[in-house]
Amino acid sequence: MYFTRASVVPALTLIVHLGLVYGLLAILPIWLAGPLVGVLVALVSDADARTVLPGALAGLGAGCWVAQPWFLGSALGLPATLGLYIGLAVTVAWALTWVLGQRTNPAQLRPWLALVCVAVLVGLLWVSTLRYNEGAFTPGEPTVNAWLDAPPAPGHTPGDRDYFLSFFYQIQSGVPYYDAVIATYKADAMGEFRLPNEVPGYRLPTLFALWQLLPAHGSALVPAFLLFATLAVCSAYAIGAQLANCRAGLLSALLVAAAYLNISTSSFVVFVDGWAMAITLAGLALLVAAFKRASRTWLWSAVGMLLLAASMREILLYPILLGIASVALLPRAQWWHALRPWLVALAVFGLIYTAHTLAIDGRVDKSGSVGFWLNGGLGHLLATLRFFDQLMGGAPWFVPLLVISGLAGAALVMQTQRQLGALLVAAVLVPHLTFLFFGSAGRDLITGTVPGYWAMLVQPLALALAPVGWMRLGQKNQIDSGLRLLKKG
């Protein structure tokens, strides 16, 4: 048992370091960054002080070898930075572990400390985003805010990001959404002045209608997006904590915060995907609660939230379709009762998409963009797996390992909730498999590569589930088929 814990602490410490080092930590002075890492290590390790001390030291040593820390405004050289960072983190981790060990029931305190840490992570997400987007990290270079506050000129929309920003400014000026899409496409020389080639070329108008409520400058999108990112982080905590424990929840929140920092500090903040995925995470957190509490009320709430996400980004219909498929694991006599919420959601989505199609009114050009959705393949899958790696230690292997861990975490949920676990397994696995066949048409005009931004539509869930796998390994639980849920309501 001691050997197992001694080997787990360095691994968890390495994960904490890589999740923080190039993003959420950089805004902090080193004398705060080190202690924050120490607190997180102490809370997620669940080990005694004599195990945490060498484990944290080994994990941070490996972490700093993979990804050296950097702190905004620090004048210290690399040796001093590494020494102070590791020293403070290890000392605080050991001290907090020792203090918790002196309490008669530290398990009662850990969830509260974990929630405080989640609040700190959310605060760092906000501050880091706002400071980065105004240029604090890249003085003298173009900033995200400067790009957002410059309306794209007609015909100067070389990429999807410029299209979406153009839509924002046009609807702010009173142009109806569908007319804005058509005007942008027909002014685009690189698109040969064509209309979208099919209905999916038009995003659903739900999020753009929300954008009409914002101030008429593009940088106003950032704090609005951060509200959605906060929902995503809190939902990740709820998923991890409900499926395992508060330690898993804290790691889930950390990883999803790092992923959303990638989005909020880039032009991908104008893509619908990250906004809608936050709603999906909230729906899945409610779905987990429904199964844990055997509550039909929570189930209807979860399905409603998933429907809202799908009404923003149609690809996010997949959790609803998988929810329908998961009912096959139940006895046949229970199918209709179990299917009812899912089928209602599917029917409502059908009405929404039908209205969307009618609003387009055939304004498509089939002659353009042949094979629009057929940019899948191994390259596209690898691009999605590397989409979030920049602010996760910059290590190309880290996110793929997290996705595999998320898949394992979902599989382990099947030990206690077969239907829920199967749904979560499919929700991670199926989208990644489809990336081999389907992909975004938004190829880079210079390199021809696919950016892999569809990662935003699935990988936050995998990141939220990864710690569940780490915490549940070795646990033996009886299978619950989900029948308790059917007996409610």
NUTOR-217579 format. One record per residue: y, x, z of N, C-alpha, C in turn; residue in three letters. Coordinates in pm, whole numbers, plus 50000, padded with zeros to 5 digits. Each point is the difference from the previous one (the first is absolute). Layout:
NUTOR-217579
YXZYXZYXZALA...
end
This chain:
NUTOR-217579
498805008350000501204991750000501255008650000MET499985010950080501175008850005500225006549864TYR498895004349936500125006249869500584990249898PHE499564987450008500514990049906501494998150017THR500454998450124501434998350024500785012449963ARG499435011750027500675012549968500195001749850ALA499104994349921500145000949855500894989049944SER500114988650069500814989049952501495002750022VAL500365005950113501415002250031500715008449893VAL499445011249955500695007549893500174991749873PRO498984992149964500094991949878501124989650012ALA500064993050114501054990050018501375006550006LEU500095011750061501275007350006500465003949860THR499075004749918500335003649862500514987849924LEU499384988550020500434987749931501414996150044ILE500275000650130501344996850050501045009349938VAL499695012949997500945009849945500274997249852HIS498954998149920500194997949857500714986849971LEU499784990050084500664987249981501495000450030GLY500435009950078501395000650044500825011349941LEU499365011249966500715012649987501065000049890VAL499734994449884500965000749891500874987649986TYR499864990750092500784987949987500684995950128GLY499284993150086500594993850118500515010050101LEU499425012150002500435009950099501255007649960LEU500255001349870501025009349951501394996750050ALA500274987450030501324996050046500275004250144ILE498945002950076500145002950143500285014850025LEU500725003150107500075014050043498635004250052PRO499715012649992498665004850033499634997050145ILE500994999750089499704997650142499624985450027TRP500204991149901499494986450010498744997949915LEU499945007149887498864998449910498715004650066ALA500025011750063498805005050066499484990650107GLY500844995650093499534990550102499484986949941PRO500624994949893499504987649939498585001949949LEU499755011149933498645002849954499055000950118VAL500445006450107499165001250119499634986650060GLY500994990950008499734986650052498994992849914VAL500185000849868499084993249910498595005650011LEU499905013150008498685006450014499324995450128VAL500744999650109499434995850128499504985649994ALA500774991449934499644985849998498844996949906LEU499885007149888498934996849906498715007450030VAL500055010250086498815008350022499034993950101SER500514993850106499144994450104499055010650057ASP500555011650029499215011050056500665004850129ALA499295008550075500585005350122500875012149968ASP500755004650100500995010549978499365013049953ALA498825003350055499385012749962499484999849856ARG499794988049945499574998849861501204999649906THR501074993250043501184998449915500705013449977VAL500065008450100500765012549987499505008649885LEU498735004349997499555008149886499914991949870PRO499664987050012499874991849880501334998349928GLY501054997150074501324998549940500495013249942ALA499725010950070500405013149951499315003149867LEU498704997349994499265002649876500474990949887ALA500214987250031500434990649897501375003249944GLY500945003550088501345003449953500025013449928LEU499145009350044499905012649928499544997849857GLY498964991849985499514996849865501054992149922ALA500684990750069501014991949934501165008249948GLY500475009450080501135008449957499595009949891CYS498725003049994499525008449890499994992049869TRP499654987350008499994991349882501414995949961VAL500824996050098501344994949973500945004850109ALA500845009849967500915005650099501134990250030GLN500324998150127501054990450035501385005049961PRO500884990649973501405002949967500864989350065TRP501125004150058500854990750073501445001149951PHE500604988449971501354999449948500985006750097LEU500765009649948501035006550080499515011150090GLY498705002950001499495010650086500335013749942SER500475009050085500345013649957498915009950039ALA498934995350058498935008950045499195005149882LEU499505012250011499095005349901498644993750014GLY499135002849903498694993649999499175003350123LEU499895012750043499185002950120500494992550124PRO501324999850019500554993050117499774985049989ALA500164994649879499774985749980498574996350032THR499045007849946498594997050026499675001250148LEU500495010750063499705002250141500544988950089GLY501264996249976500614989750083499374986449974LEU499774996849874499414987249963498614998450061TYR499155009949977498634999150052500005000450152ILE500825008850057500045001250146500424987150068GLY501074993849949500474987550060498974988849982LEU499434999149880499044989349973498765001350088ALA499455011950010498795002150079500284997750148VAL501145004950048500354998350142500154985350036THR500724992549916500204985850029498684992449989VAL499185003349901498704993449987499155002350124ALA499965012350046499225003150120500584992950122TRP501335000350015500644994150118499784984950004ALA500204993249888499834985550000498554996250023LEU499085007649942498584997350023499665001650147THR500555010350064499745002250142500584988550084TRP501224995749967500634989150074499184987249986VAL499584996949879499184988049980498685001150074LEU499465012050009498755002150070500094997950150GLY501225000750055500184998050143500094985350039GLN500194991549899500104985750028498604994150015ARG499914989750082498694993850023499524992449876THR500944994749920499614992549881501005002949888ASN499895011749937500965003549893499904991049879PRO498884992949983499834991349884501034988849998ALA500514996250117501014989550005501355004949949GLN500265013050017501295005649961500035004049853LEU498865004149946499965005349863500544990249896ARG499644987150003500554990949897501524999250004PRO500595000250119501464999350010500635012749945TRP499435011450031500525012649946499845000349849LEU498894994649950499784999649856501074991549931ALA500344988650060501024991449941501365006850000LEU500305007450106501265007650003500025010249887VAL498875006749978499925009949893500144993549863CYS499444988049982500184992949874501484996949977VAL500694995950106501434997449987500755012749962ALA499605011450057500635012849966499735003449853VAL498784997749953499675002849861500834991349906LEU500174987350036500834991149918501445005049999VAL500505004050116501365005550005500165012349914GLY499025008950004500055012049916499944996549852LEU499224989849966499924995449861501384995549952LEU500694992350082501354995449964500995011549989TRP500065008150103501005010750002499725010249889VAL498755003849983499665009849896500364994749862SER499694987349975500314994149869501504999749975THR500744994850095501454998649980500675013549984LEU499565009950079500595013549990499595006749869ARG498744998749961499565006449875500704993849881TYR500104986949997500564993349883501495002449983ASN500675004250107501425003549987500195014949971GLU498895007749995500085013949958499955010450110GLY499684996150123500005009650110498975011149981ALA498884996949937498945009949982500175008149872PHE500804995149907500155006649870501485000949963THR500795007750075501455000849972500265005449860PRO500964993849933500375004449867499154994649888GLY498954992550033499134994349898500224984949991GLU499634994149887500134985349987499204992950109PRO500554989350051499364992950110499414986749953THR499094994850079499424986949970501094989350002VAL500895000650099501064990050009500935000449879ASN500305012249953500885001249883499354993749878ALA498695001949985499314993749887499984984950016TRP499734995150120499944985650023501354993349977LEU501095007150031501344994049990500615001249861ASP499245005149904500505001349862499234990349910ALA500594988849962499304990449914499605006549868PRO498734998849959499585005949873500734993349882PRO500485008249909500654994649881498964993949907ALA500344989549927499044994249905499495010649902PRO498695000349984499415009849910499695013350065GLY500375001750127499725012450072499054997150116HIS498844994949963498974996650099498675006249958THR499875013250016498805006849949498734997550080PRO500104994350117498814998150081500044986850075GLY498864996650062499904987550076501074999250108ASP500245011250067500984999750109501374995649951ARG500385004349879501304996249945500014985349960ASP498854995049953499904985849968500274991650125TYR499305003450109500134992050122501405000750058PHE500615011749992501385001250050500954992049911LEU499745000149871500824991949909499864985250033SER498774995550030499814986050037500844996750123PHE500005009150098500754997650124501474997449971PHE500605008749920501434998549975500314987849914TYR499124996849907500264988349916499904987050079GLN498984998850086499894987550077501114999250104ILE500495011650046501144999950091501254994649930GLN500085002349870501174995349925499834985849947SER498884993650037499804986149965499114997449881GLY499445010649940499094998249886498664994950053VAL499454989249945498674995450044498965011049981PRO498995000050087499045011050001499335002249865TYR499474989749938499275001949874500935004749889TYR501234995550001500985004849902500315014750023ASP500035004150128500255014250031498885008849948ALA498764995450016498865007749950500105001449848VAL500274989049932500065000249854501145009049952ILE501174998950063501145008249959499705014850017ALA499335003650109499685014150025498995005249899THR498974992449973498995004249903500595001249860TYR500804990349961500505000049861501085010549978LYS500575005550109500995010649985499385013950005ALA498685000550023499335012850023499545006249868ASP500665010949960499645006649874498605005950005ALA499615005450117498685006150010498904989649991MET500304987750037499044989249984500134993049866GLY500795006049911500214994749865500594986050002GLU500844997550102500764987550009499114987649998PHE498775001450052499064988950001500034992550132ARG499584987649994499734992350120498755005650069LEU499774996450127498725003650062498844995149915PRO498915007650000498924996849907499104988650048ASN500104996450128499174989150051500564995550134GLU499444989350056500534994350124500065010250115VAL498975008450022500105009750111501135010149984PRO500625000749881501175008649985501204995150078GLY499964987450040501024994250087499465000050144TYR500695006450091499634998750140500284985750047ARG499214995550096500304987150062501405000550064LEU500764989249997501405000550042500234999450151PRO498954998950080500154997350144500895010350069THR499675012849986500785010350070501415000949944LEU500154998249871501335001049941500904988750049PHE499414988550029500784989250060500505004050138ALA499165007350076500425005050130501125010249985LEU499905008249898501045010249978501384993849975TRP500034987849950501294993449976500784998050130GLN499315000150114500654997950128500665012650054LEU499735011549936500505012850049501395002849945LEU500745009350064501275004449941499785005749861PRO501044999849918499875003249858500085014949971ALA499455008250087499885014449970498575004350029HIS499475008349912498585003350004499525006150129GLY500865007650067499555006450124499714989850109SER500444987549982499674989550097498514996849997ALA499315004049893498564997849993499255008050105LEU500555011550041499275009050090499794993950138VAL501044995550070499734993850131499154987449989PRO500164992549890499144988249982498545004549986ALA499785010449921498635005049986499465005150133PHE500855006350080499555005250129499554988950094LEU500564988149987499494988750078498554997049961LEU499725000449870498634997949955499115011650044PHE500535012349995499235011650045499674998950148ALA500944995050080499744997950142498864990150020THR500014989449921498904990250006498685006849965LEU500015008749900498775007049959499485008850113ALA500885007650065499585009050108499454992150118VAL500694989450038499534991850113498684993149966CYS499864995749875498754993749958498865010050001SER500285012449959498975010450005499545002450142ALA500955000350093499625001550141499104988450043TYR500384987949962499204988350039498605000649942ALA499875004549876498685001149938499155010250074ILE500555011950022499245010550069499654996450143GLY500964994450072499774996850141498984988850017ALA500054990149910499054988950012498595003949960GLN499885008449899498685003849951499375011350080LEU500815007550074499465011050081500695000250136ALA501135006850010500735001050127501425004649971ASN500805001350105501415003749981500145014049944CYS499015008750023500045013549942499934999149848ARG499074991949951499914998049855501274993449946ALA500524990250074501224993349956501165009549986GLY500135009350094501105009649995499875009149878LEU498795004849973499795008449882500224992049872LEU499564987549997500234991449883501494998549974SER500774997350105501454998649985500635012849950ALA499565011450051500545012949958499775002449851LEU498774997749954499675002749860500734990649906LEU500094987250037500714990649914501505002750001VAL500555004350114501425003950004500275011649906ALA499105009849999500165011449909499954995549855ALA499084990749969499904994949863501274992649960ALA500514991750089501204992349966501255008749994TYR500005011350070501115009449987500015006049860LEU498825002249941499935004449861500714990249907ASN499824987250027500594989849912501504998650026ILE500394999350126501394996850034500975011249965SER499505012249982500875011349967499895003949853THR499614990549916499845002949858500424987849919SER499995001649869500354988749914498964988950004SER498835002850060498974989550011500414989050097PHE501135001750067500504989550090500344987449922VAL500255001249869500334988049921498774993649938VAL498835005950019498774994049947499544988950093PHE499524989349944499564988550078498815003650089VAL499205009749956498705002750060500055002850150ASP500895008950042500075003650142500474988450086GLY500944992149949500484988350073498854990150021TRP499304997149891498944989850007498825004850083ALA499695013149995498875005150076500254998750150MET501255000750043500304998150141499604985950045ALA500264990149913499594986350031498484999050003ILE499335006949908498544999949999499435005850129THR500565011050047499535005950127500194990150114LEU501124993050000500224990050106498964988949990ALA499694995749877498984989749983498635004650046GLY499665012549971498705005250043499955002050151LEU501135003650062500045000950146499754986350062ALA500584989649940499764986450047498554995849975LEU499435004649889498624996749969499055006250103LEU500265012450037499195006450105500114992150130VAL501244995750032500204992050121499224986949992ALA499954994049881499274987449983498535001850030ALA499425010949952498585002550025499765003850146PHE500895007850058499845004050140500094988150094LYS500884990649966500234988450087499224987649955ARG499315001349888499294988549942500944988149987ALA501195002549940501054989949993500274995949856SER499834987449970500344994949868501515000049977ARG500774998150105501465000349987500465013849953THR499455010350063500355013649959499515002749857TRP498864994449963499485002049866500954994049896LEU500454987850024500944993949907501305008149991TRP500455005250114501225008449999499785012649919SER498825006150017499695012349926499974997449850ALA499324989449960499894996949858501374996649941VAL500834993150078501354997149955500815012749977GLY499845009850089500725012649984499505007649877MET498704999949978499445006449882500474993249872LEU500154986950005500534992749885501445004149972LEU500805001750104501385004549982500055013649931LEU499115009150042499955013249937499634998849852ALA499014991749970499584998349861501114993649916ALA500834991750063501104993749926501115010049969SER499965011650065500935010849967499435009449894MET498705002950014499345009549908498614994649972ARG499794995449878498784992649971498735008150022GLU500085013149989498805008250023499494998250143ILE500914996850091499604998250140499334986550025LEU499574993549894499114988550015498605004550042LEU499715013049984498625004450023499484997350141TYR500795000850108499414996650131499574985350007PRO500714991149932499614985950001498704998249922ILE499885006549886498774999149922498825005950078LEU500245010950070498935006150080499664991350121LEU501014993150054499734990750109499084988749954GLY500234995349878499124989649945498585005549984ILE499905012249945498685006049978499265002550131ALA500755003450107499365003450127499304988150064SER500384988049961499364988050055498524999549963VAL499615006949894498605000249959499095005950107ALA500575007450096499215005850108499644989850107LEU500594988349994499754989650100498884990749951LEU499414992350089499014990149956500624990249901PRO499214996049901500524991549892500624987150054ARG499454994650106500524987450054501435001450051ALA500435012450028501335002250055501025003949894GLN499595001249875500895005449899501274991949981TRP499874986949985501184992049969501055000950111TRP499564999050124500945000850112500675013850003HIS499245010449974500555013550003500925002749882ALA499714993949887500775002649878501354992949998LEU500144989550078501174991349986501345007550002ARG500295008350101501315006849998500195008949878PRO498935007249963500105009349887500224992549869TRP499294988949980500154992549877501374993449990LEU500524995550114501364994449999500995010749956VAL499865012150055500895011049963499885003249851ALA498785000349951499795003049858500644989349912LEU499864987450041500584989149922501535000949999ALA500595003050116501465001350007500475011749915VAL499265011150006500375011449916499914996349852PHE498984992249964499874995549862501224992149955GLY500514991450088501204992449967501215009149986LEU500125009950091501125009449993499975007849870ILE498825004949963499925008249880500164991549874TYR499564987650006500224991049887501494997449980THR500714997650110501464998149991500675012549945ALA499525011850043500525012749950499785001149849HIS498814996649955499685000849857500864990249919THR500194988050053500824990149930501465004449993LEU500475006750106501395004849999500205011049895ALA498965007949975500105010449896500104993549863ILE499344988449985500154991649881499665007649871ASP498935007850006499545006849880500855011649955GLY500945004350082500905010949959499325013550022ARG499015002849918499265012650002499875005049857VAL499715012849987499845006249869498675007349998ASP499014993749940498645005550000499885012849917LYS501015003349923499895011749914500255013150073SER500514999450120500355012250072499035003450110GLY500015012550037499255005050117498544996049997SER499305003949893498574997049989499265007050114VAL499054992850063499265006050109500845002050125GLY500914990650022500995001350109499345002950134PHE498884993450029499365001450131498815009549997TRP499785006849888498775007949986500255014850019LEU500845003550094500265014150030499215004550122ASN498844994150020499155004350110499265012849966GLY499025003250083499235012249979500035008850123GLY499255010849995499945009050115501375005750032LEU500795002949897501345005450024500874990450077GLY499894987149966500804990150071499534998650145HIS498705000050022499484999250136500495011950083LEU499925012149944500455011850072501514999450027LEU500754994649903501444998750021500314990650116ALA499254989150012500214990950112499635006650132THR498945008149999499575006650123500975010950044LEU500845004749908500985010350035501404994350016ARG500144987049986501334994150000500745002650131PHE499314999150113500655001050130499925014050062PHE499485010049929499685012650069501235008650030ASP501144997549935501155008950018500455000550146GLN500094988550065500464999750139498834999350098LEU498805002849953498845000950088499445014249993MET500845009250039499615014050003499955006549864GLY500314992549893499945005649867498625004649960GLY498984995750073498635004549976499304990149907ALA499585004349881499424990649903498694993750045PRO499335005850099498724994750047500164990150113TRP501194999350061500154992450124499914985049976PHE500774994949905499984985549975498634995349949VAL499355007249905498654995649963499034999250117PRO500095009550093499134999450118500354988050087LEU501294996750008500414988350078499494987149935LEU500034999549867499504988149931498504998450025VAL499275011149992498554999550029499774995650144ILE500825005250092499894995950141500324985350017SER500994995049924500334985850006498844991449953GLY499335004649895498834992849950498905000050105LEU499805011450067499005000950107500384991050117ALA501294999850033500454991450109499724985549972GLY500274995749876499734986249963498494997150006ALA499195009649956498544998150005499524998650143ALA500595007650092499584999350140500414986850065LEU501034993649946500384986950052498864990049979VAL499205002349898498884991049973498984999950113MET500045010050089499104999950116500284988150091GLN501264995750004500374989250091500454987449927THR500575001549881500484988649922499585002049856GLN498854994649964499445002949868500904995149888ARG500484987750010500834994649892501325007449990GLN500685002050112501275007150001499815014349949LEU498965006850049499765013749958499755001149851GLY499214990649947499725000349856501284997949919ALA500854990950047501274997649931500865012649999LEU500085006850114500825012150010499435011449916LEU498685001450000499375010249914500404997649855VAL499844987649955500334996749862501495001949971ALA500854996950099501455001249981500445014449980ALA499245009550054500295014249978499305005049874VAL498744996349983499185005849894500304994449862LEU500084986849989500134993749868501275004449926VAL501184999950064501195004649926499875014449950PRO499425008950083499855013849955499055000949881HIS498964991949998499095000049885500704994749875LEU500844989950017500694994649882500995010049942THR500495009450083500905010349948499335008549893PHE498685000049997499285007349895500094993049865LEU500354987250001500024992249876501384994649966PHE500794997150102501324994449979501035008750071PHE501215000049943501045008050063501364996149949GLY501045004950069501374997249961500285006049863SER500834993249924500415005149870501185009650011ALA500505002150121501205008050018499755015049995GLY499665005249883499755014249987501315007849998ARG499955012150054501155008949998500325003649855ASP501284999049963500375002349861499855014649959LEU500045009250096499915014249969498565004850005ILE499314997350111498665005450020498904990849952THR500304987149986498974990449962499084995850113GLY500275004850121499134996750114500344986450057THR499024993950063500204987150069500385002950144VAL501074994050052500475003650134499104995550115PRO499124990749977499094995950106500614991250106GLY501114993149967500684992350104499234987550041TYR498944996649927499184988950047499335003150133TRP500055012550042499525003550134500664991550107ALA501254996149977500724991950098499334986650024MET499134995849908499384986850008498695000150077LEU499535011550046498725000250072499945010850108VAL500595011649977499775011050092500614998150139GLN501114992950017500424997350138498924993250084PRO499204991349938498904993850074498945010450035LEU499665008749905499035010550029500495009150112ALA501295003250001500565008350107499924993050135LEU500244986950000499924992550125498584999350054ALA499015000249909498614998850042499355013450033LEU500575011049952499385013150021499755003050149ALA500994998250089499745002850141498964990950062PRO499814988149944498974990950050498645006649986VAL499785006549886498735006949981499805011350099GLY501045007750025499885011350094499694995150141TRP500614989050041499824995350136498694992350020MET499494993949894498814991750014498705007549974ARG500085012449953498785007549974499155001150126LEU498754996949988499095001250114499914987650085GLY500914990349978499934987650078498904991149945GLN499284993450089498964990649960500434985950040LYS500114991649902500474986450025499124990149926ASN499934988050053499254989549933500854993849889GLN499324996049896500694994049886500404985750032ILE501264996749966500494986350006500234995749856ASP499274990049955500084996049859501294992849966SER500744995550099501224992449974499844985150024GLY498844995850046499764985750020500894994250110LEU500375008150099500864994950107501314994749942ARG500495006749898501264995849938499864986249937LEU498854997249944499794987249934499924988350097LEU499695002950124499874989450100501364995650055LYS501075007549958501334996650046500694991249894LYS500694990050044500814992049908499214993449892GLY
end
